[in-house]
């Protein structure tokens, strides 16, 4: 089980998920950047992922297709803005590829990984939005529950690598 | 005088300015990335620029404060998304710094510089927007006239470097 830690938003219109995860940050970074690992934890079960493509570098594209239990698919295209191995990943859905504006910029995700000792990681994921309405919508979509459940799934996968 | 060339938009919601500029691309790149040069050509006269700060690298911030003839100032914060020396510059106002969403993402600018022979440059500046309304607003603000006048000012400065 992950441990929730108290981390406040660092900017306007931000939602933050902060946990101590019982896996080293190198393994968590792999779980975020290797498609075959990411697809095992990146959506809350019983949803699944039917496709993952990632070009992990600033300006590289990513595509994650999520599938609900009825088989409906939801493509999520985006772009990496910043990648620091084992430390930081920033992605946004404001572009579908470098540099094509998407129909609706919704959020920018900033993930930071810090060594927390004993092979554990201080895991902070910040979702920043362009306006207050989108923050509220994201909270209602279940940001905390969804990202929380994914953090648990991530811990299970990463600690098994 | 620059020469207008026929280049079509390469994406939805794009406005494009394409010219042959009588200056080599190394000098044009300098005029785009050195604050003391940029302030001499980056707004159509009689507007002026009262402040320029630029951290020219992917994720680096830029701030250009424009001043109208009555002395009113208009700050334009943004972020560099991609920089290839003497070849390409991509900026956006969707972030005010890495990675803080701005109040209103308006456009992403993609500038490409290609050698056109005889010390000239094929200069293509693409302004991509997130929706059709912003493209229309940008055209009404005088995109073609404004960016065209700036291209002439740029040629004058760059060819004197």
Interface residues (C-beta under 8 A of the other chain):
Chain A: X11 X12 X13 X58 X59 X81 X82 X90 X92 X94 X95 X98 X99 X100 X101 X102 X103 X104 X105 X108 X110 X128 X129 X130 X131
Chain B: X11 X12 X13 X58 X59 X81 X82 X90 X92 X94 X95 X98 X99 X100 X101 X102 X103 X104 X105 X108 X110 X128 X129 X130 X131
